[in-house]
Amino acid sequence: MKRYCLELSGDFACFTRPEMKVERVSYDVITPSAARACFEAILWKPAIRWHIRQIDVLKPINWINLRRNEVGSVISTRNVETAMKGGNAILGLNIEDERQQRAGLFLRDVAYRVHADLEFLAGRDANANANKYYEMFERRVSRGQCVNQPYLGCREFAAYFRLVTDMATEPCAIDETRELGFMLHDLDFNKPSDPTPRFFRAQLKNGVVMVPTWDSEEVRG
C-alpha cells in the first residue's frame, strides 16, 4: 500500500444522515465513504482499492439551511427493459409533475485533508504491479484529471482537489474536539443487490477524525 493525501474543498456539502428520511441533514464532517468516492473519481480500476485512514478538518464547521427542488420519482425499470428489447416505452419524466421541494441542513465553506491508502490487488491484474497504479494516480491528480467531477455528498456540490505532498507547509486542522456520534463508514457490497451500511463511532480530536479499518471491532453492521 502507498498513502496519499488530498485536500478537498467546496462552497457547500451534504453528507446525509441515513436516519433522516425526508429532510436532508448532513453529518458534521465528510464520511469515509464520501471521501473514498472522491479518490475513485480521480482513479478507479478493478485492481485497486482505496482505504480512508484519517480526515483533517481545515475550516470551522458552519451550517446553512437551503430549500431545493428535487424529482420525486425515477424512470420505471420495466420501461427501460422494454426499450432495451426494442419495444415502445416512455423513458422520460415530466419534471413539473414530479417536482418536490425539500429543506436541508447543509455544510458551507468546507475544506478537508483526507489521507488514504491505495491497495493493489495483484490477483485482479497479474500482468501489472503496484507502481503502475501509483504512477497513474500521481500523474492524473497532478494534472487535475478525473473520470468524473468529485463531489461533496451531493453531485451539485462540486469538490475542488489537490494533492498534498509536503505536510510541513500545510495549515493545521481546526482546534476542536468533540464526539460526532455514529457515522457511516461505508457500504458492504458482499451482496451487490442489497448493500449493507456499516458505522463507527466518530470522534473529532484537535480537528482530526481517525478512521478505523474495515475489519476493526469498532466498525459495526
Secondary structure, 3 states (H helix, E strand, C coil): CEEEEEEEEEEEECCECCCCCCCEEECCCCCHHHHHHHHHHHCCCCCEEEEEEEEEECCCCEEEEEEEEEECCCCCHHHHHHHHCCCCCCCCCCHHHHEEEEEEEEEEEEEEEEEEEEEECHHHCCCCCHHHHHHHHHHHHHCCCCCCCCECCCCCCECEEEECCCHHHCCCCCCCCEEEEEEEEEEECCCCCCCEEEEEEEEEECCEEECCCCCCCCCEC
